[in-house]
Amino acid sequence: MSAGDHLGHVSTVSAYPVLPAAERAEVFRRMARVLPEVAEMDAGRTVHLARRCEE
């Protein structure tokens, strides 16, 4: 995905919206500076299923 799309995706992580606007902008500016033009993203998921054992 493009660097801009990646930043858009990362911006949905709850840790970023709670930052003050100026600090959030600085974090994304720094990320944009080091991201390649196209970033690969592994969208794999691990799901754990818990079952209650009856005794």
C-alpha positions in Angstrom: 0.0 0.0 0.0 1.1 3.6 -0.5 2.8 5.4 2.4 -0.2 7.7 2.7 -2.6 4.7 2.8 -0.4 3.1 5.5 -0.5 6.2 7.6 -4.3 6.4 7.2 -4.5 2.8 8.4 -2.2 3.4 11.3 -4.1 6.6 12.3 -7.0 4.3 13.3 -5.0 2.7 16.1 -6.4 4.0 19.3 -3.1 5.3 20.6 -2.9 8.0 18.0 -6.3 9.8 18.1 -5.9 10.4 21.8 -2.7 12.4 21.3 -2.9 16.2 21.3 -3.2 17.4 17.6 0.2 18.9 17.4 1.9 15.8 18.8 -0.1 13.5 16.6 0.9 15.6 13.5 4.5 15.4 14.5 4.4 11.6 15.0 2.8 11.2 11.5 5.3 13.6 9.9 8.2 11.5 11.3 6.6 8.3 10.2 6.1 9.7 6.7 9.7 10.7 6.5 11.0 7.1 7.0 8.3 5.1 5.2 9.1 3.9 1.7 6.8 5.1 -1.1 5.1 1.7 -1.1 4.9 -0.2 2.2 4.1 -3.9 2.5 1.7 -4.9 5.2 1.1 -8.4 6.6 -2.7 -8.5 7.3 -2.6 -12.0 8.8 -4.6 -12.6 11.9 -4.4 -15.1 14.6 -7.6 -16.2 16.3 -7.7 -18.0 19.6 -10.7 -20.0 20.6 -11.3 -20.7 24.3 -13.6 -23.4 25.5 -14.9 -23.9 29.0 -14.4 -27.4 30.2 -17.3 -28.9 32.1 -16.1 -31.0 35.1 
